[in-house]
């Protein structure tokens, strides 16, 4: 469900009524970058947050089932007892590096955004079935926006806790919350003048998931996941380099995710393929310019592998492709590593 509240500024009015030479199809040419596409970039940022924690949670669930941990390799025979043994090493550190790209081809708001992120986490096994932890993340998003001849550069810093609980041999639940502080450098071209402006932003977010995994004797695992994530982003007002005030913007995004994955287990590597359906069930924006209506759902196809061996070190790699959202597609790649003490 989408709801948009419009704040009309002098820049928007000028963009809609300028003399010949400027197309009405591009009314945002004089607007600050984040004032127009900030809500769209929220989709990209939310996806990367989810991917970072999912890489850790998925590997944790493997260990709980006694698979891929300190040489434990028999799927059908070990069961939870092997997972319990592996979890006697209660403390671990993990790290991940991610790259995501999103492109929009709609002429009046076209953009190309690249996000590079790095996260570091600390995890503690409070019991055989409960893990708690915390993470820190840094991400840089570089965005090019042809509609205003500019773009934006964003540095984002995130911190948050998480918890994961194993309910039984099949079901697990996990939840996380966090806070992101961002520093944004906006740029655009108005006439022959390059206009710049710095602004701060903050985001609160939360996510919860329930997952079910069934392993079969032929080393094939089937996993399903139902999840919900929500983020609330506020970009502060600022004054640009020409002395023009730029209004604050707000956006809220709630997404439902339904995912399925097929895995194949071997002694040292677990390859997998998956598909996730994402629906923006709640999307509200307070912005400075009227935007074209959004498509509210998409699919994310992904493939990857988890690697493990005899010792406490494990890791993984994942690639993904976004499709199905009007005028927008994207792809990503991520790698993670975990060391248990």
Secondary structure by P-SEA (a helix, b strand, c coil): cbbbbbbbcaaaaaaaccccccccccccccccccccccccaaaaaaaaaaaaaaaaaaaaaaaaaccccccccccccccaaaaaaaaccccbbbbbbbbbbbbbccccccbbbbbbbccccccccccccbbbbcccbbbbbbbbbccccccbbbbbbbbbcbbbbbccccbbbbbbcbbbbbbbbbbbbcccbbbbbcccccccccccbbbbbbbccccbbbbbbbbbbbbbbbbbbbbccccbbbbbbbbbbbbbbbbcbbbbbccccccccbbbbbbccbbbbbccccccccccccccccccccccccccccccccccccccccccccccccccccccc
